[in-house]
């Protein structure tokens, strides 16, 4: 779904948890060889894929620069990626969830699962 470079930008945005301008992305990314034009191409691609959103503007020198933040959390992206694969159909989800539950050792986490399921059932019954 994402290219290596797009994933690198997303990892940065997820880890920093604040919107960044293109120049800030260039400054903070490990791969310093990126040119402004390449960042703009990747930003446009991430916008088109619904991975990022414009989260404001900032005055940089005499111009305004858009600030970008994630439109999806990392967890939402992982689930979306799994669900987009044809092997993860609705009939495959219960065994996957069962594997998560079976390997979880924390009662608190299992209680959280239970609460999320109850809330989601209520949402679905209302809607």
LOKOLDO-217317 format. One line per field, with one value per residue: residue in one letter; x, y, z of N, C-alpha, C, O in turn. Coordinates in pm, 1 decimal. Layout:
N
type <- [A ...] $
nxx <- [X ...] $
nyy <- [Y ...] $
nzz <- [Z ...] $
caxx <- [X ...] $
cayy <- [Y ...] $
cazz <- [Z ...] $
cxx <- [X ...] $
cyy <- [Y ...] $
czz <- [Z ...] $
oxx <- [X ...] $
oyy <- [Y ...] $
ozz <- [Z ...] $
This chain:
127
type <- [X X X X X X X X X X X X X X X X X X X X X X X X X X X X X X X X X X X X X X X X X X X X X X X X X X X X X X X X X X X X X X X X X X X X X X X X X X X X X X X X X X X X X X X X X X X X X X X X X X X X X X X X X X X X X X X X X X X X X X X X X X X X X X X] $
nxx <- [81.6 186.2 479.1 832.8 950.6 722.8 626.1 831.4 796.2 542.2 597.6 757.4 570.7 382.7 541.3 621.3 390.2 284.7 182.0 370.1 561.4 661.9 936.7 1015.5 974.3 1170.3 1399.5 1384.9 1380.8 1556.6 1675.4 1853.3 1888.3 1668.4 1494.6 1325.3 1124.2 1075.2 973.6 735.4 599.6 567.3 411.8 179.5 96.5 50.7 -158.1 -351.6 -390.8 -519.6 -381.0 -258.8 -340.8 -413.7 -318.1 -313.3 -157.8 155.6 356.1 635.9 927.7 848.2 628.2 339.9 321.6 186.1 90.1 126.6 -40.3 -99.2 -374.9 -471.3 -426.5 -136.3 -212.4 -468.1 -389.7 -245.6 -450.1 -617.5 -448.3 -419.2 -688.6 -726.7 -605.2 -684.8 -701.2 -789.5 -1077.1 -1416.4 -1479.3 -1233.1 -1158.3 -1256.0 -1086.4 -835.9 -870.1 -917.6 -664.8 -520.1 -647.0 -594.2 -317.8 -285.4 -189.9 -278.4 -533.1 -650.4 -616.7 -773.7 -1020.1 -1045.4 -1070.1 -1318.7 -1484.5 -1457.5 -1577.9 -1843.1 -1913.6 -1892.6 -2089.0 -2315.9 -2303.9 -2345.2 -2602.1 -2755.1 -2730.1] $
nyy <- [-119.9 133.0 304.5 254.8 502.1 659.6 523.2 577.5 851.1 844.1 697.1 882.9 1095.7 962.3 907.9 1155.6 1297.4 1548.1 1800.9 1858.3 2067.8 2047.4 2110.7 2066.0 1793.6 1702.9 1785.8 1623.5 1360.3 1053.2 1003.2 1215.1 1284.6 1349.9 1561.2 1879.7 1868.3 1593.5 1530.8 1676.0 1531.8 1286.0 1370.0 1454.5 1208.3 1066.6 1222.0 1171.0 900.1 909.0 900.4 1108.9 1438.7 1786.3 1988.3 2247.3 2572.0 2744.9 3029.5 3066.7 3217.5 3442.3 3320.7 3106.2 2781.8 2459.8 2238.0 1898.8 1611.3 1280.4 1102.1 865.6 647.2 456.4 199.8 184.1 195.3 -47.2 -237.1 -168.1 -233.1 -511.0 -588.9 -523.3 -720.4 -1007.7 -1250.8 -1206.1 -1237.4 -1199.6 -1444.1 -1528.6 -1363.9 -1420.0 -1646.0 -1515.7 -1309.9 -1472.2 -1583.1 -1358.5 -1313.4 -1555.7 -1539.1 -1327.3 -1211.5 -1041.9 -949.2 -700.9 -601.7 -784.8 -719.2 -466.3 -536.2 -666.3 -452.4 -283.1 -441.8 -455.0 -181.8 -143.4 -318.7 -187.1 49.3 -56.5 -165.5 60.5 186.0] $
nzz <- [0.0 86.7 -27.5 38.2 102.3 153.3 374.8 553.6 595.5 712.8 946.4 1076.8 1116.2 1277.6 1501.2 1601.8 1650.4 1592.8 1363.6 1061.5 841.7 492.1 477.1 741.7 753.8 574.6 715.5 944.6 861.9 811.7 566.6 407.1 146.5 4.0 -216.8 -235.2 -431.6 -451.9 -199.2 -211.7 -408.9 -277.5 -59.3 -189.0 -290.7 -50.8 49.3 -150.2 -105.1 132.3 368.7 504.5 628.3 580.5 837.7 919.2 878.3 846.8 892.4 703.9 658.7 418.6 320.2 336.0 469.2 433.6 696.1 778.0 900.1 1032.7 891.4 963.0 1239.0 1335.4 1409.4 1290.7 1022.8 999.5 1039.7 824.3 612.5 650.2 614.9 349.8 207.7 24.7 157.2 413.8 501.4 628.3 752.5 836.1 1039.1 1312.1 1398.2 1391.0 1578.4 1799.1 1828.7 1911.6 2159.5 2291.2 2325.9 2493.4 2809.3 3000.9 3216.4 3224.6 2964.2 2823.6 2935.0 2824.1 2552.7 2568.6 2647.1 2422.2 2226.8 2322.8 2301.5 2025.5 1932.1 2029.6 1876.7 1619.1 1647.2 1675.6 1437.9] $
caxx <- [0.0 276.3 617.0 927.4 965.2 597.7 621.1 927.2 730.6 434.8 659.8 797.8 451.5 324.9 627.7 632.9 257.2 252.8 188.6 497.4 568.9 751.2 1075.2 1038.6 984.5 1304.3 1498.5 1376.4 1391.5 1691.0 1726.4 1872.2 1907.3 1542.8 1482.1 1193.6 1027.3 1042.0 885.2 604.0 537.1 525.5 303.0 59.6 57.4 -5.8 -289.0 -440.6 -418.8 -592.8 -294.5 -230.4 -434.0 -359.4 -353.7 -289.8 -56.2 255.5 432.2 777.5 983.5 739.7 523.7 271.1 345.4 88.7 141.1 60.9 -45.2 -160.2 -520.3 -496.3 -324.7 -57.9 -296.3 -570.4 -322.5 -214.3 -575.7 -660.8 -361.4 -460.7 -822.1 -723.2 -558.2 -798.9 -705.1 -850.7 -1221.0 -1488.6 -1472.7 -1098.3 -1136.9 -1267.1 -965.5 -728.9 -898.6 -898.1 -520.3 -482.7 -699.1 -522.8 -180.3 -284.3 -175.2 -326.7 -677.9 -691.2 -627.5 -891.5 -1135.1 -1054.6 -1128.8 -1460.3 -1552.2 -1461.8 -1677.6 -1974.9 -1939.2 -1912.2 -2221.8 -2414.6 -2298.3 -2405.8 -2745.4 -2820.3 -2716.5] $
cayy <- [0.0 248.1 281.9 264.5 643.6 703.0 461.7 650.2 976.8 811.2 661.4 1009.6 1166.8 887.1 913.9 1292.5 1333.0 1688.7 1827.3 1910.5 2119.3 1968.1 2136.4 1997.8 1650.8 1683.2 1801.9 1519.2 1225.4 997.3 1007.5 1357.8 1307.4 1387.4 1698.7 1939.1 1821.2 1455.8 1536.1 1723.0 1419.2 1188.9 1430.5 1447.9 1067.9 1033.1 1288.7 1096.2 770.7 931.8 869.2 1232.6 1548.9 1918.9 2015.8 2387.4 2643.2 2813.7 3128.9 3032.3 3334.4 3530.2 3237.2 3012.9 2641.0 2368.2 2139.7 1771.4 1514.1 1153.9 1090.9 735.5 606.0 342.4 81.6 184.3 161.2 -190.5 -308.5 -140.5 -311.6 -651.7 -607.5 -507.0 -844.5 -1094.8 -1365.9 -1167.6 -1221.4 -1199.7 -1574.9 -1547.8 -1273.1 -1481.2 -1717.6 -1419.2 -1247.4 -1576.6 -1594.7 -1244.1 -1336.5 -1668.9 -1500.9 -1213.1 -1255.8 -937.0 -942.6 -564.0 -590.6 -862.9 -636.6 -361.2 -601.6 -689.2 -322.8 -236.8 -522.9 -409.3 -49.8 -158.5 -380.0 -82.0 135.8 -127.1 -183.1 191.8 242.5] $
cazz <- [0.0 90.5 -68.8 148.2 138.7 215.2 507.2 637.1 633.0 806.5 1075.1 1137.4 1162.1 1390.2 1619.9 1653.2 1699.1 1568.8 1220.1 1011.9 704.9 407.1 517.4 868.7 722.0 516.4 822.7 1046.4 805.3 807.9 429.8 379.2 3.5 -58.7 -264.9 -210.5 -530.8 -419.5 -81.8 -257.0 -478.3 -175.9 18.4 -273.8 -294.7 80.6 54.6 -239.3 -41.8 255.8 482.4 578.0 606.8 610.3 977.3 948.9 801.4 928.3 818.7 691.9 589.1 373.9 261.5 424.2 437.3 493.8 792.6 753.0 1008.7 990.2 888.3 1025.8 1335.4 1288.4 1429.6 1185.6 898.3 1000.8 1018.6 686.9 525.1 664.5 558.6 204.2 148.5 -3.3 248.1 541.2 485.6 756.2 817.1 889.8 1151.3 1445.6 1440.5 1415.0 1706.9 1899.8 1851.2 1995.4 2293.9 2350.3 2358.0 2585.1 2948.3 3090.2 3234.9 3191.9 2818.3 2785.2 2972.5 2722.1 2434.2 2598.7 2644.5 2282.9 2156.2 2367.6 2243.5 1880.9 1915.1 2050.5 1758.1 1507.3 1669.6 1659.7 1311.6] $
cxx <- [86.5 413.6 706.9 941.5 839.5 586.7 715.5 866.0 620.4 490.8 703.1 676.3 385.9 408.5 631.7 501.0 231.1 264.3 322.0 481.4 661.5 897.5 1109.4 1052.0 1122.4 1409.9 1500.4 1387.6 1537.1 1755.4 1737.2 1888.6 1779.7 1544.1 1341.4 1088.9 982.9 947.5 745.3 528.6 486.0 408.7 173.5 6.6 -8.5 -142.1 -390.7 -481.0 -496.1 -512.1 -263.1 -338.4 -362.1 -411.0 -325.6 -188.3 36.2 329.0 579.6 839.6 868.0 622.3 458.4 296.9 238.5 160.0 58.0 69.0 -112.2 -313.0 -564.1 -388.8 -247.8 -139.2 -404.3 -510.5 -294.1 -340.2 -625.1 -577.9 -397.9 -594.0 -823.6 -671.9 -675.7 -810.6 -774.9 -997.2 -1287.5 -1481.2 -1335.4 -1072.8 -1152.9 -1144.2 -847.2 -748.1 -877.6 -749.7 -469.2 -523.1 -620.8 -382.1 -171.3 -283.2 -233.0 -479.9 -729.5 -708.6 -749.4 -1020.0 -1155.1 -1114.7 -1279.4 -1539.0 -1563.8 -1567.8 -1818.5 -2010.4 -1968.0 -2047.8 -2332.5 -2420.2 -2371.8 -2556.8 -2822.6 -2827.0 -2746.7] $
cyy <- [127.2 208.9 293.9 409.6 697.9 648.2 534.3 782.5 949.7 774.5 787.0 1082.0 1095.7 904.1 1053.0 1342.3 1483.7 1712.6 1891.7 1968.0 2028.4 1987.1 2068.0 1846.6 1620.0 1688.1 1683.8 1377.2 1182.2 1013.1 1154.4 1388.2 1349.7 1534.0 1747.7 1881.2 1677.9 1449.6 1577.7 1611.9 1317.5 1242.6 1422.9 1304.3 1025.8 1100.0 1211.7 961.9 784.9 902.7 992.7 1335.1 1679.7 1957.3 2159.4 2447.5 2715.8 2913.3 3091.1 3137.7 3425.6 3452.4 3150.0 2871.1 2556.9 2273.2 2012.6 1681.8 1387.4 1160.9 960.3 711.1 488.0 213.8 71.9 146.9 10.9 -271.7 -289.9 -222.4 -458.7 -677.6 -594.5 -632.2 -941.2 -1212.9 -1333.1 -1135.7 -1230.9 -1334.6 -1603.8 -1462.4 -1339.3 -1563.0 -1623.8 -1352.7 -1347.4 -1594.6 -1479.0 -1270.2 -1447.1 -1630.8 -1383.9 -1263.1 -1155.9 -936.2 -804.4 -546.5 -667.9 -788.1 -523.3 -416.6 -615.7 -558.7 -268.9 -312.6 -478.5 -275.2 -59.9 -222.4 -276.6 12.3 70.4 -144.9 -52.0 233.5 192.0] $
czz <- [0.0 38.3 53.4 195.3 205.3 357.3 603.5 684.3 735.0 943.4 1149.3 1194.8 1279.8 1516.9 1681.7 1709.0 1695.0 1418.0 1181.8 872.5 624.1 447.6 649.6 848.4 666.6 626.6 919.5 993.3 796.7 671.2 386.7 230.6 -67.7 -98.3 -234.8 -305.2 -500.5 -299.8 -124.1 -330.4 -377.0 -92.6 -60.8 -278.6 -162.8 100.1 -28.6 -179.4 88.8 381.1 567.2 546.6 637.4 748.4 1017.2 854.4 897.2 839.2 822.2 601.7 548.8 314.7 368.0 374.5 507.3 590.0 775.2 875.6 959.0 992.5 953.4 1130.7 1276.1 1300.7 1321.4 1050.5 890.4 973.6 875.6 587.5 530.1 594.9 406.0 133.2 136.5 92.3 379.0 520.3 623.5 827.1 876.3 1014.5 1288.6 1486.2 1469.4 1551.4 1820.7 1931.0 1936.1 2140.1 2363.7 2396.5 2454.5 2729.2 3048.5 3096.1 3196.2 3041.4 2768.4 2821.3 2871.1 2593.3 2452.8 2590.0 2501.2 2203.1 2194.1 2304.3 2094.3 1850.0 1930.9 1930.6 1641.3 1524.7 1653.0 1513.6 1185.6] $
oxx <- [61.8 459.0 662.8 944.0 847.8 543.4 683.5 882.6 606.4 436.7 687.2 678.9 338.2 353.9 644.3 499.0 164.3 347.7 379.5 397.7 730.7 973.7 1220.5 1130.2 1185.1 1499.6 1606.2 1402.3 1627.5 1876.3 1640.8 1901.4 1782.5 1589.1 1250.1 977.7 866.4 852.3 646.8 407.1 373.8 316.8 68.9 -114.3 -111.0 -231.7 -503.2 -593.0 -534.0 -569.0 -243.1 -416.0 -263.1 -531.6 -315.2 -139.4 1.2 360.0 640.8 808.0 798.1 527.4 514.8 294.4 205.2 274.4 -64.0 170.4 -175.6 -372.4 -679.3 -273.5 -291.1 -135.0 -428.8 -573.0 -316.2 -337.6 -669.6 -631.5 -406.8 -609.4 -912.2 -692.5 -756.2 -918.9 -816.2 -1036.7 -1223.0 -1477.3 -1321.9 -976.4 -1069.0 -1100.2 -768.2 -653.8 -825.9 -712.7 -384.4 -443.4 -585.2 -332.8 -61.4 -365.1 -235.8 -547.1 -839.0 -804.4 -820.7 -1117.8 -1268.3 -1199.8 -1357.6 -1647.6 -1667.9 -1638.7 -1904.6 -2123.1 -2057.4 -2113.8 -2430.4 -2528.7 -2451.1 -2631.2 -2941.2 -2917.1 -2726.3] $
oyy <- [218.6 96.0 337.8 435.9 773.4 718.4 550.7 821.0 1023.6 816.7 796.3 1125.1 1161.2 913.6 1065.7 1420.5 1539.0 1650.7 1969.0 1922.3 1943.3 1890.5 2017.9 1780.2 1521.9 1603.9 1647.9 1283.2 1263.4 1033.9 1211.2 1504.5 1381.8 1619.8 1668.5 1849.0 1643.9 1371.5 1520.6 1599.4 1268.3 1167.7 1388.6 1282.1 957.7 1041.3 1189.1 915.3 684.8 882.4 981.6 1320.4 1682.7 1958.6 2190.1 2381.7 2744.3 2883.5 3084.2 3146.1 3479.7 3512.5 3124.5 2844.0 2579.6 2233.7 2017.9 1677.0 1387.9 1218.4 945.7 750.2 427.8 128.7 -35.8 75.1 -51.0 -364.9 -385.7 -274.8 -524.3 -777.2 -649.0 -648.5 -953.8 -1269.5 -1424.8 -1019.1 -1265.8 -1338.9 -1694.4 -1486.2 -1316.0 -1550.8 -1648.8 -1341.0 -1311.5 -1618.6 -1498.8 -1251.5 -1434.3 -1684.6 -1344.7 -1346.8 -1183.3 -924.0 -791.6 -483.5 -620.5 -793.1 -489.1 -352.6 -581.5 -555.1 -215.2 -253.7 -465.7 -255.8 7.4 -184.7 -277.2 51.2 135.2 -139.7 -53.2 306.2 260.2] $
ozz <- [-78.6 56.8 159.6 315.5 302.2 448.7 721.2 800.0 832.4 1045.6 1271.1 1310.1 1372.5 1626.9 1803.4 1804.1 1782.4 1352.0 1258.4 794.6 680.0 452.0 666.8 916.5 706.9 630.5 970.9 1071.4 777.2 661.1 335.5 192.3 -186.5 -22.5 -211.9 -263.2 -520.7 -299.5 -77.2 -315.6 -389.3 -59.3 -5.7 -271.5 -163.1 160.8 16.0 -200.7 149.7 488.4 688.2 452.1 710.5 773.1 1135.9 762.6 1011.7 723.9 928.8 483.1 634.6 264.4 474.4 254.5 623.6 567.8 759.7 945.2 853.5 1083.7 994.1 1112.7 1177.8 1211.9 1267.1 972.4 786.3 893.3 812.4 489.9 426.4 524.2 340.3 13.0 228.8 107.0 449.8 521.5 722.3 950.1 958.6 1087.2 1375.6 1600.5 1560.5 1629.7 1926.5 2046.0 2023.1 2232.0 2480.8 2495.6 2493.7 2767.1 3168.5 2993.6 3141.6 2996.6 2679.9 2746.6 2837.0 2531.6 2364.1 2532.2 2463.3 2121.5 2107.0 2258.5 2043.0 1753.1 1856.3 1887.4 1573.1 1426.8 1620.4 1471.7 1085.3] $
